Amino acid sequence: MEFSAEALANFFDESLSLYGASRKNIIFIVGDNCATNRTLSKITNIPFIGCASRRFNLAVQLWLRSYEYLLAKVAKVMVQLRTLKQAALLQTKTPLKPVYRNVTRWSGNHAMLKRFF
């Protein structure tokens, strides 16, 4: 399967035709800010709105870079607490389980730090 903007435009047209619709029925395209989505918007003449959540996530990730050393240390502790022996010891103190860090989402860092503290 091809994932170029042209291929996606054809896919849009085919999918819309199944419902008796056309590009005129699309008000705008929302997606991440990759080049393919921007090109799709240009070739279909449909306005593109970059994902606000994605932009927010990128901004938070940029801000968190200055704390990477500390985040990595907390993540290492969480990984160590997932081992069988450490998990058993932790279970004697609390019903809570360690939370892994999801580095692609700021909310993953938040969840990990919230559990840590």
N, C-alpha and C positions, 0 to 999 in steps of 0.2 A: 504494500500500500504506500502511496506517495503522500507526503505531508507538506507539499509546497502550497503557496497561497493560491495558485491556479487550481490545484487539485481540491483544495478546501472550497473554493468558489463553486466548482462543479458539484461537489458534494452538497453544498447549500442548495444549489438549484435543483438537484435531484430530490433532496429531502423535502424541499418546499413544494415541489410538484406533486408529491404523494398526498399532500394536504390541500391541493388546489390553490396554493399560494405562490407568491413570487418575491423577489427582492424588495419590491415596493412595500411589502408587509413588514419588513424589518426596519425598525426605527434606528437602532444602533447595535454595534457589536461590543460586548464586554469581554475582556480577557487579559491575560498577562501581557506585558509590554514587549513581547518577542517580535522580531522583525517580520515573521510570517503573518502575525495578526495585523500589524500595521500595513503590510503590503496587501493583505486581503481587503482591508478597508479601502485602500486606494483603488484597487482594480474593480471593486464592486460598487464604489461610490456610496458606501454606507459608513456613516461616522463611527469612529472607534473611540471608546472610552476605556482607557487603561484601568485596570483593577485597582481601586483605592486601597483595598486590603493589602494587595501586593506592594504598592508604593509605601504604605505604612510599615509593612514588615521589613522592607529594604532599609527604611530610615532607622528603625529600631536596631536592626542588625549592624548598621554602620555605627550607631551609638554604642552598642555592646562590645565592639571590637576593643575598646580601651579596658574592658573588664574580662577579656578572654582568659587571662591567666587564672583569675579566680573562678570563673565559670568552669574551666577545665578541671580545676582541683575538686570542685563540688561534684562534677560529673564522674570523676574517678572514684570518689567515695561511694556514689550511688551504684556504680558498676561493681565495686567490691562488696557492697551489701547484698548484691543479687546472688552471690555464690551460696551454695547449699549450707555451708557451716555458718556463714555470717547471717544469712536469712533466718536460720533457725534461732540464732542468738537474738536477733532483732525481734523475732516473733514473741519471745518471752517478755519483751519490754513494751511492745506496741502492736496493735493489729495493722498498722500502716505498713505499706510496702514501698521500697525505693522507686523513684520515678526516673526513668531514663531521660536524657536530654535529647530533644529533637532540634538539631542545629539549623534546620531549614525554616523553623518558625520561632518567632520570639516567644510565643505562648508556651513552647516547650521548655525554654529556659525559665520562664516564669513559674511553670508548674513544678519544675525541679527545685528551684530556689524556695518556693513556698513550702514544699514538703521538707526541705533541708532545715529550714528555720522553724 
